[in-house]
Amino acid sequence: MSRTRQQIIIAGAERSGKTFYTERFASKYVEAGQGGVIAYNPGKPEDFADYTTIEFLSAHETATAEKMDRVQRKNYLMYAEIKYFRVLDVSQAAGKVFKVSRFAEMFKSRKVKVYKMPKQQERFFWQFIFDHVSDFLLIIDDAKPITRQGVDDKLFQIISRKNHCGIKRIDARKGKGVDVVFIYHNLDTFSEQIFDYTSRLILFKFTRMPQNKIDNPDAFELMTEAYKRLQSEPKYTAFQIVIKDVEQPKIIKINP
């Protein structure tokens, strides 16, 4: 039986320790045999340094690769989907192009990163995750520019139905779901849509609280408590606030 998938918000200012914590969390995820990791939109080149970099072929590259004629190309570009990816690291697979149906099996116990894509292609990426990826941890780094205008419906499909991601896989892991991590610098920029599906928060020192009270007074009170306490705590201290699967939200200190 598939386990219930988790969604985590990790927040903290620059150099607060959030990226180091996320990388360590992801490594333990792989080591425990829970699956592979996809880090999307890494903030700095040195972040997620030991991850394999991949990129997805654009719609025009795909049309060319499949030698579509003019009519086929026009029809495909109207309803384009991601079909292929390219490996960019220095392994034996470097530079090679693969069908997306092979992604989950190729990287089932590995860590990959994908740099931010233009908005339209990003929508295709979210659909690729929902269709072809399961038993993975999806990390969305520096999530503010991705969600500040609202949550794209393709991304919302992932967070609201994360237990069912991978519906087009053709192996035993079909539809087994993904775990999701959103990383922010502060708490004033995440969407309430995201919070509604979040299991817990990991808060490092941050500078701004949500602009409006969230629809969970107990959780908001603990976020305020964490914000105040972190101002005088040692560097790299964090507080975990558990929201789901508890009678009421609770706060736990994570030592540096």
Rosetta blueprint (number, residue, H / E / L):
1 M L
2 S L
3 R L
4 T L
5 R L
6 Q L
7 Q E
8 I E
9 I E
10 I E
11 A E
12 G L
13 A L
14 E L
15 R L
16 S L
17 G L
18 K H
19 T H
20 F H
21 Y H
22 T H
23 E H
24 R H
25 F H
26 A H
27 S H
28 K H
29 Y H
30 V H
31 E H
32 A L
33 G L
34 Q L
35 G L
36 G E
37 V E
38 I E
39 A E
40 Y E
41 N L
42 P L
43 G L
44 K L
45 P L
46 E L
47 D L
48 F L
49 A L
50 D L
51 Y L
52 T E
53 T E
54 I E
55 E E
56 F E
57 L L
58 S L
59 A H
60 H H
61 E H
62 T H
63 A H
64 T H
65 A H
66 E L
67 K L
68 M L
69 D L
70 R H
71 V H
72 Q H
73 R H
74 K H
75 N H
76 Y H
77 L H
78 M H
79 Y L
80 A L
81 E L
82 I L
83 K L
84 Y E
85 F E
86 R E
87 V E
88 L L
89 D L
90 V L
91 S L
92 Q L
93 A L
94 A L
95 G L
96 K L
97 V E
98 F E
99 K E
100 V H
101 S H
102 R H
103 F H
104 A H
105 E H
106 M H
107 F L
108 K L
109 S L
110 R L
111 K E
112 V E
113 K E
114 V E
115 Y L
116 K L
117 M L
118 P L
119 K H
120 Q H
121 Q H
122 E H
123 R H
124 F H
125 F H
126 W H
127 Q H
128 F H
129 I H
130 F H
131 D H
132 H H
133 V L
134 S L
135 D L
136 F E
137 L E
138 L E
139 I E
140 I E
141 D L
142 D L
143 A L
144 K H
145 P H
146 I H
147 T H
148 R L
149 Q L
150 G L
151 V L
152 D L
153 D H
154 K H
155 L H
156 F H
157 Q H
158 I H
159 I H
160 S H
161 R L
162 K H
163 N H
164 H H
165 C L
166 G L
167 I L
168 K L
169 R L
170 I L
171 D L
172 A L
173 R L
174 K L
175 G L
176 K L
177 G L
178 V E
179 D E
180 V E
181 V E
182 F E
183 I E
184 Y E
185 H L
186 N L
187 L L
188 D L
189 T L
190 F L
191 S L
192 E H
193 Q H
194 I H
195 F H
196 D H
197 Y L
198 T L
199 S L
200 R E
201 L E
202 I E
203 L E
204 F L
205 K L
206 F L
207 T L
208 R L
209 M L
210 P L
211 Q L
212 N L
213 K L
214 I L
215 D L
216 N L
217 P H
218 D H
219 A H
220 F H
221 E H
222 L H
223 M H
224 T H
225 E H
226 A H
227 Y H
228 K H
229 R H
230 L H
231 Q L
232 S L
233 E L
234 P L
235 K L
236 Y L
237 T L
238 A E
239 F E
240 Q E
241 I E
242 V E
243 I L
244 K L
245 D L
246 V L
247 E L
248 Q L
249 P L
250 K E
251 I E
252 I E
253 K E
254 I E
255 N L
256 P L
